[in-house]
Structure formats: C-alpha cells, structure tokens
Amino acid sequence: MFMALLMQGSASAPPVPKMGPAPPVGDQVPIDGSIWILIIAAIIIGVYHFHTLKKKMQKAD
C-alpha cells in the first residue's frame, strides 16, 4: 500500500493546457445593431396578441 501511495504522489503533473487564439475585439455579437428592430417587433406582436385576446373575450360575453 505504501508503494501505491508513493507512486500516486510522484506522478508527473498534467500538461499545461494550450491557449487558443485570442478572442475577437470589437463587435462580438452581430445582433447588437438590430436590437431596436427586435424590440419594436416584440412590442407590435405583443399588442396584436392582446388585442386579439381582448376581441375573443368580448365575443365570448
């Protein structure tokens, strides 16, 4: 058992991980330029959804 512990302790350290290329600098996400269009589209879709829901509720009454 002593030899097993001795062998575990004397094992070489794992190799140092290699670094990949550096992360890009500048515009990292292309969606940033069109975020306002997406927000406006989401608002329009939400208003449409609640408008049709309101119409269905009034029709049910």
N, C-alpha and C positions, 0 to 999 in steps of 0.2 A: 504494500500500500504506500509506503514511503517513496518507492521508486515512481509510482504513478503520480503522486503529488509533485515530485521533483521534476518529472517530465512536463507536467502541465505548466509549472512555473517558469520553466526555461524555454518555452515555445517562443518563437520569434513573433514580434508584434505584426499586426496585419499591415499590408502596404498602405501608403497614404493615397487617398482617392485622387484621381486626376481631375483637375478642374476643366470644365468645358469652356466654350467660348464665352466672352463677357456678354451680359445682357444688352439688348439694343438701347440706344439713347434716343430720346425724342418721343414721337408719337408711338406709344406702345400698343394702344387699343384703337383700331380704326372707328369704333362706334362713337367715340367722343365728339367727333364733328357733327354727327347727325342726332345727337341726343335730344335736341329740341323738337325735331320732327317726330321722334318716337313718343315724346311726352304729349305733344299735341294730338297725335293719332290715338293714344291711350285715352285721353280726355274725351275725344269725339266718340270713340267706341263705348266708353262708359255712359255718356249722356244718351246715346242711342239705345243702349241696353236698358237703362232705367226708364226711358220714355216708352219703349215698347212694353216693358213690365207694367208701367202705370196704365197704359191703354188696356192691357189684358185684365187688370184688376177692376177697371171701370166697366169693362164689358161683362165681367162676371156678376157685377152688382145688378 
